[in-house]
Amino acid sequence: MKKAKARTKAAAARKTPKAVPQSAFHIEPLPATFSLIGLLGFIITTVFTVSGRVPLSWGVAFDIVFVLMFIASMISITPKFAGWD
């Protein structure tokens, strides 16, 4: 009798459809000012760094932050497809 129950459980496990894997993260839309601040911050920091008003190490650090902000804003405006839920 135990073998019959084990067979029916195994058969039921095989017949259940597999779930569609969900995305590990959800992309939220960012406001347009976020990309504007990222772009302007990058330009202003680069100009100040090249002119010598900001030390090179600080300029590079701020440029990295502003570039990451701009990349995040570009990722957030990508179209959402039906299968990406």
Number of C-alpha atoms within 10 A of each C-alpha: 6 6 8 9 10 11 12 11 12 11 11 10 11 10 9 8 7 8 6 8 8 10 9 5 6 10 12 10 13 14 11 10 10 14 20 14 14 20 17 13 19 22 15 13 20 18 14 14 19 13 10 11 11 15 12 14 10 12 21 16 11 17 21 13 15 22 17 15 19 21 14 17 21 13 13 16 14 10 7 10 7 6 7 9 10
